[in-house]
Amino acid sequence: MTESEVVAKVREFIVDNLLYMRPGFVLGDDDRLLEGRILDSMGVVEVLTFLTTEFGIRVPEADIRESNFGSLRAIARYAMESLTATKGA
C-alpha cells in the first residue's frame, strides 16, 4: 500500500463519517484538520478507531499529536511508518 492510497482511504473515511453535513467540501492532503475544525476530539477518536480497524494500527497515546494527525498527509505518513515498523518487528 502506498501513502497516496492511505491518504485516499483516510479522506474517504473523514468525508463519509465526519463531513457528511458539508456536502461538496473539498479536503486537501495538507489541510489543517484540527485548526480547520474538521476534526475535534471525538473525530480524532473516530480516526484512531478507523486506523485500528482498517490497518491494524494501535496508536499509543504519546503519538496522538498535531504532527501525526494534523492533516491527511500526516496521518498517512504516520500509518505508513507504523505499518513498516510492524512488518519489521
N, C-alpha and C positions, 0 to 999 in steps of 0.2 A: 504494500500500500504506500502511496506517495503522500507527501504533505498536502498537495493540491486536493487529493481525494479526501483526506481528513477534513480540510477546510470545507469542502462541499458538503460532507456529512454533518458537520457541526452547524454550518449555515442552515441547512435544511431543518435540523432539529430546532434551532432557535426561531427560525421563521414560523415553522408549523406550531410550536408549542408556546412561544413567548411573544411573538409579534403578530399573532392571528388577528388582533384588533386593529392592526395597522396595515391593511392590505396595500400592496404596491410599494411598501417601504423597501428601499434598496440598501442592503447591508454589505459594505465593503470589507475586504480582508483585513484592513488595518483600522477600521472604525473603532473608536474607544467604547467598549461595551459598558463599562462601569460609569465612566464620566458622561457618556451619552445617555445614560439611564435606560439602556437597552436591557442590561442585567441589573437586578437588585439582589439582595441576599438570598431570597428564595430562588431566583433564577440561577444563581451560582450553584446552589444545591441541586437543582434540576440538571444542570450541565455536568456536575460531578457524577450524578447517578447515570446520566447518558454515557459518559466515558467508561464507567464500570460495566454497564450493560453492553455497549456496542464494541468496546475494545478490550475489556478485561483489565482496565487500568484502575488501580486503587490509589487515590491521591492522598498523601499524608497531609495533615493539617498545616504543617510548615510550608507546604508548596502552594497553598491557596493564597496567592498574592497577585497583584496587578501585572507583574512581569510574566506570569504564566497564564493569566485569564483575562487580560485586558483587551484582547482583540481575537478575532477568529484565527489569524496567523499565529498569535502567541499560544493559543490553545492547541492548534495543530502541531506546532513545534514541540510543545511540552508532551503531547501524546506520542509523537514520533520518538522523542528521546526516551520516554517511558517504555515504549514497545521495544526499542533497540536494547535497552538495559535488561528487560525481561528475557529477551532472546539470548543475551549474553550470559545470563545467570545460570 
